């Protein structure tokens, strides 16, 4: 396992967990942390023993945004040449489901990162916001698009144009998060959800993730056609035979991912 500076990488059974570990800066996402996070997530994504990924911060902060000190004095040309935004595309290339376990501040790039995950489990103390307007900029890693799709235009406008934060309860009500748990147990709940998904038929999980993501990225007719092809394809897998036979024989299925 590489010697990381700003993250911790752990396995819990078939779940790969990445924890941000930059507490003094409220886990602000500097380029080292981002690079380390992707290295760790991609290593789990390649590991056949891992079925689901979780990313988390601390109780006080999931992440308070991109690191402002890293970009405060940058010119537009600096930003273009660094193109840190391109790194974010790696999130969409992960094949295994990724759950964000969010507590405390989840702001700016932190909120964009959580929304780029497949599911969010929030603690009661979680606060979601896109306060870039306070810095004279706008979200730059998907916030205007993903937040609008998740909570609708009026609320997204208020959050992005006027830096409104959402409580965990509001985030659940508006469909931004899957569930809210006490601060003491939110990570456990996220890990339990991840364990449950990791115990399922791996090829079906992989194609299911792809198919759901298609709903945001293609026209309906293309998404429906892709879904149907994936559904038919799964009939070439051992897991489909095993899953349906196990149902008929009234016994639990034993998945092999083949
Ligand atoms: C760098 C940060 C930081 C950030 C907090 N810190 N957020 N450092 N980048 N985004 C540092 C503070 O400077 C401080 O360091 C320490 O963390 C603790 O923060 P405080 O402000 O003292 O804590 P508190 O008073 O509790 O306020 C918490 C807070 C506030 C409300 C979260 O820190 C805040 O507003 N942070 C900025 C949030 C933000 O604007 N995020 C969007 C960033 S832009 P010291 O050394 O003083 O102790 C973005 C664009 C994404 O994300 C684009 C992606 C491509």
Boltz pocket constraint, residues with backbone or C-beta under 6 A from the ligand:
constraints:
  - pocket:
      binder: B
      contacts: [[A, 23], [A, 24], [A, 25], [A, 26], [A, 28], [A, 29], [A, 64], [A, 65], [A, 66], [A, 67], [A, 68], [A, 69], [A, 84], [A, 85], [A, 105], [A, 107], [A, 108], [A, 109], [A, 110], [A, 131], [A, 132], [A, 134], [A, 135], [A, 138], [A, 139], [A, 140], [A, 141]]
      max_distance: 6.0
